Amino acid sequence: MKGLTESTLDGWFKKTVELLKPLYEELKWEVFSCDYVQVDETTVPVINREKHKADKEYLWMVRSVMEKLVIFHYDGGSRAGAVIESLANHYHFKGYLQCDGFAGYETAFKANPDVRLLNCLVHIRRHFEQALDENREMAQHALTQIQHIYKIERQCDEAGLSYDERRQKRQELARPIMEAMKVWMETEGIKYSPGSLTGKAITYAYTKWDNIIRCLDDGRLYWDNNLAENVQQPITLSRKNFLFCGNHEAAVNMSVICSLLATCKAHGVNPRVYLNDVIAQMPYHKKATQEELLNLLPHKWKLKHPECVLTRQKEESCN
């Protein structure tokens, strides 16, 4: 807006975020009350005043799969497993947590029986793809087996199976493939140098296999973390627009706004109308109950504002 200083706009933004923080906190409780979440991390440039340059810091994303709720969390730019461990403990999370192969997750939850890690079959596939030029026969065998797993999933999708029917189909068709793959990796793994691409692919897959195989026991679970990675795409695009966050506080504030926007997108809610409405309401909800805050989150808010649910065509025009 012409005539407004940067400090004025910054002040408005900070006050707006302060209004929205109670909703952000309630959204966190909602996400971690679910028993199946996907987690990923992405980078965000944050200005380091002492170095006079932007440092690469980390932003966490947690997505409740079945309820389609999303939060972003920034903790001083840290990628340490202690960040997600602290979040899960603080919000009393119990259930499946799906992630990539980052070692921090294993460290965080190896002693926590309430959190069952799921890994990502796509990340395993990428390692075998990288080994194709080194040992095509071995890598292609692994890729073919993974292809069979996804073919079974497509058949389940096309048949419109329920979650329990999908679980039964996985037990019948996918379990033999998964168990045979584990035996194959145990016999093949000793043949290759741990430093070779082939050896690395087998080692990576084998160490994640017990976490992957949990998908056989619950038809709701995905074989990969792709949906979580897709949620991160707007952050990736935003980096080209805002370039960096001015400090750690700004990164935290960005997390609040992006969490609500991502949840709006997941539920097809018009983000502009939603934010206009809840920002106007929040000054009158300083002593709001948990139920009142819950009803102001996008997935509940849209029930009272069906006219603000976007069609696919409208969604594309808003993106």
Summary of the structure (lengths in Angstrom):
residues: 319
radius of gyration: 22.0
end to end distance: 21.5
largest distance: 70.8
contacts: 972
relative contact order: 0.14
helix: 63%
strand: 13%
